[in-house]
Amino acid sequence: MDLITQFALGDDIAVLLLVLGVAALAAIALGVLIPPRLARRGAALARRRAETGGARRRAKGADGADGSHAAELDEIEDEDEAELAEVTDTGDAELDAHLGSRLGGLVTTATTIAASVGVPMMLLLALVPGSTDVRILRVGFVLVGLVAGALAAWRAGSMLLGGLAIAPADRARSLPRFGGLFVASAFGIAALPIVPAVYFMREAAASPMIAYAAGAALFALVLHAVAGLAGSVGTSSALLAGADEKGLPLEGEENPGAAHLQLAQLLRRGPARAAALVALTATLVAASIRVGVPVFGAEGILVPLFVLVVAILIALLVAVIPPIGRADRERTSLRIGALVPALLAVGTAAAAISLWLPSAYQSLRFAAVGMDSFTDPALTGGSDPVPRANLEPQILQSIGDMTQWIDVTDESRYASAFLDLLTLYGIHPNAVVAAALALGALAALAAQLLAARVLNPAGGSALRAARTHRTGGVLGIAASGGSALLAAAGGLGALSAVLLVLSVIGRGVPELMLALLAFAGLGALLVIAASAAFHTSELLADRPGTDAAVRAAGRGGAAETAVSLQLALAMTALPLILPMIGAMQAAGRAGTVWEDRALHALTPSALPVAGGIALALVATALVAAGMLTAQRRLGAASVVETRAALLAGESAVDFSDLPAAAKRAALAPVATAALMPIVAGFGLGPSALPAFVVTLLGAGAVLAVGSTVFAGSSRAALEVIESGRYGGRGSWAHSGALGAAALGDALRGALGTMIALAAVLGALISVLTASPMVNAMLDGTEPALRWGAAILALLVAGGCWLYALTAPEPDLEDDLGEESAPLFSRRAEEAPAGALLEDWADDEGDDEGAAPRGRGGRGGRAGREKRTRR
C-alpha cells in the first residue's frame, strides 16, 4: 500500500494508474479470448441451423404439416446450444485460405519500412544535445511506440480474420462485440507503456511520452501508406479492369481483383486503424501532460489518465450491450447504439471531473509536480524563486479589478505573463476542463453525424451524385466532390467553433486555451470509443451472404469514424506548439540580428514564419504526390495484369511483387514527413517551427476529411446505381460511378488518415527537436553546421525520392503487336480506318470460354444502350 499512499502525485492518481493498468490488461485479454470463441460458435450454429432446417423440412414432408418431429427438432436445437461453442471448425468456405498470409506479408512490409525510417530517427534523437538519461529515454520510447503500433496491428489482424468466419446470420449481433473489443484492445496496448512511465517519472514523463507518440505515429503512417498502395492495386483490378471493362461483379469469384480489394480493405480498416488509435491515444496523453501540467499541476496528469480509463470501459460496454431496435431499422439501431454510449461516456467523464477537480485555482496540486514556486522573472521580479504561498494572497486580492491592471500594462512579455497569471487564478478548473471535454465530444459527434448524412446511400447527396453520373463520370465526380467539400467545411467549422468557445473559456490566456484544446481531444476520444461498432462494421457486415439491411447499415461506418479520428488528431497535436513557443521566448538573445530574428520573430510579417508556412504546404504536397505517383504505377500494372489474366481465361491474379513495390514506394512520403521539421528548424530557424506545425496540421485536416468523405460519397453513389436505379449495372452511369469510386479510393489512400498522421508526426518531431535547435543558435554552433543538418535532411529525402521514382514503369506502350491489341484497345470497329490491328474481339469471341469483353463490347445492357443512342 505504500506504493499508493506514498505516491508523490497523490494516492488518487496512483489508484487511477492501477485501474488503468488492470483495464488495459483486461481489454487485451478479452480481445485475445472472445473473438475466436465467437467465430467458432457462430460457424457451428450456422452448420447446425442448416442441418436442422433440412431435417425439419423432411419431418414436415413426413407429417404433412408442422408435426411432432419438427417440435422435437426444435427441442434438440435448444438443448445442444451449449455444446456448439466447443466446435473448432469454422466451416466458412467463402474465406480466402491465403488471406491471413497475404495480410501478414503486408504488415511485415510496413514493419520493415518503419524500421528503415525509425532507426535513423532514433540515431538522430540520440545525437540531439541532452544528458545520457534523456537521450536513452527518447530513443527507447520511440522504439516502444514502434513496437506498440506493430503489436496493435498484428492483434487487430488476427482478431478480424476470426471475425470474417462468423456465419452470415450472426454478423449483425457480432458487430458491436467485435468493434468494442477491437477498439478496447488498441487502447489497452497504447495504455500499457503509459502506466509505468507516469508512475516512475511523474511530470517528467511528458518528453518520453512525446517520443513514444512519435514512434506510434510513424508506424501508423507507414501502415496507412502500404494500405493505400494495396488499395490502389485492388481497386484498379476489381473496379476498372474487372467491373467497368468486363462487367464482372465486384465481389464475384470470377473478378480477379476481388480478393485483393478485400485484402486492402482488411488492412486499412483493421491493422492500420488499430495503429492509428494507438498513435492518437499516445499523442493525446503526451500533449495533455506536456501542456496541462504547467497550467493545472498534478490535475494535468489526472485528467488524461481518467479519460483513458473511461474510454477503455465504454468500448468494453459497447461490446457487451447487444444492438437494440427494429429488424428493419438496422442503420438507425447501430447509430443509436453509438450515440447513447457517447453521451454516457462524455456525461460521466464531465461529471466526475467537475466533482473531482477543485473549483479554486489555488487548490490545484502544483507542489506535487515541482511547481510550488514561481520562477519566471516576469512574476518574481528577479532571478530567485518565490513560493506560491507568498504571492497567492496578493494575486487573489488583485483579480477583483482586472481593468486597472489592463490599463497600466502594455503588450510586452512581462506584462502579458502578469495578466495571464491573474486570469488563471480567476477561473474554476473543474468547470473549464469539463466544458472542454464536452466541446471536443460535440465537435467529433457533429462531424461524424454530418459524414453519416452525406454517406447514406438513401440520402440526397448520394442520389444527386448517382443521377449526375448519367451525364458522364466527370460531372458525377464534381457532384461527389461538392458534397465532400461541404462535409469537410462542416467538420472543420465544428472544430473552429470549438476553438472560438475555448478562446472565450480560456479568457485569452494562450497556455490555458491550448491545454483546454488538448482536453477537448480527450472528449473526441470518448466519442471514438463509443463508436466502436462502426470501426469494423463495414468490414464484417458488408460481405456476401449478409442480410441486405445489415450490409447497408454497416456501410460508411469506417469513413464516419475516420472523420472524427482525423479531427481528434488535429486537436491533439495543435497544442504542441506551446512548448516550441515557450522554448523560444525563454531563450536569450542571439549573436547577430538575423539570427535573433530567426529565433524570436514569431509575427506573421517575419520571413521565417512565412517560410515555415510555405514549407508545410510543400511537405503536404510532396507526401500526397509521392503516394499518388506510386498509386499510378501500381494501379496501371494491376490493370494490365488483370486484363492479361482475363484474356487467358484465368480468374486469379497473384500480384506477388506488391510488398516489394510498396516498400520502395512508401519510403519517399514517409521520409518527407519525418525530415521536413529538421529542414524547417535548422534551415529557416526555430521561429519557423510553430507556423510550420500549424499549417501542416490545418492542411492535413482539410485534405484528410475531404478525401475520406469524397471516397465514401462516391461509393454510396455506386451502390445506388448497382441497386438498379439510373440505368443500373452496365449503363453509362455505372461506368462513371466505377471510375469515380476508383478515384475516391486513390485519394483516400494518398490523403485520408495518412496525411493527418503525417502532420502529427511532423508536429511530434518538431517538439522533440525544438529545444536543441534553439540551443544551437545560442551555444556558438556555426551556422554552416545548422544549415548542413538541413541540407543533409534534404539529401536523405531526395535519395528516397530518387529511389522511388526510378522504380520500373508498367509497359503501356502500343507496339502494334499481337498482345498489345487486347490490352490497350477497344473494339476494332472503333479504331481509325487503315489500322494495322486486327479485330481481335471478333477473332477471340468464337473461342469457347473466352472472357467477357470490355464496356464497349459487353453486348449486354451497355452495348444495347450504346448502339441505340448512336
Secondary structure, DSSP 8 states (H G I E B T S, - for coil): -HHHHT-TT-HHHHHHHHHHHHHHHHHHHHHHHHHHHHHHHHHHHHHHHHHHHHHHHHHHHHHSSS-HHHHHHHHHHHHTTTGGGG------TTS-TTHHHHHHHHHHHHHHHHHHHHHHHHHHHHHSSS-HHHHHHHHHHHHHHHHHHHHHHHHHHHHHHHHTTS-GGGHHHHHHHHHHHHHHHHHHHHHTTHHHHHHHHGGGGHHHHHHHHHHHHHHHHHHHHHHHHHHHHHHIIIIIIIIIHH---TT-TT-TTHHHHHHHHHHIIIIIHHHHHHHHHHHHHHHHHHHHHHHHTTHHHHHHHHHHHHHHHHHHHHHHS---S-TT-HHHHHHHHHHHHHHHHHHHHHHHHHHHS-SSGGGS--GGGT-SEE--HHHHSSSS-EEHHHHHHHHHHHTT-HHHHHHH--SSHHHHHHHHHHHHTTS-HHHHHHHHHHHHHHHHHHHHHHHHHHH-TTSHHHHHHHHHGGG-HHHHHHHHHHHHHHHHHHHHHHHHHHHHHHHHHTTT-HHHHHHHHHHHHHHHHHHHHHTHHHHHHHHHHSSTTS-HHHHHHHTTHHHHHHHHHHHHHHHHHGGGHHHHHHHHHSS---SSHHHHHHHH--STTSHHHHHHHHHHHHHHHHHHHHHHHHHHHHHHHHHHHHHHHHHTT------TTHHHHHHHHHHHHHHHHHHHHHIIIIII-TTHHHHHHHHHHHHHHHHHHHHHHHHHHHHHHHHHHHTT-TT-TTSHHHHHHHHHHHHHHHHHHHSHHHHHHHHHHHHHHHHHHHHHHHHHTTTT--HHHHHHHHHHHHHHHHHHHHHHHTS----------TTHHHHH---GGGS-TT-SS--HHHHHHTSTT-----GGG--SHHHHHHHHH-
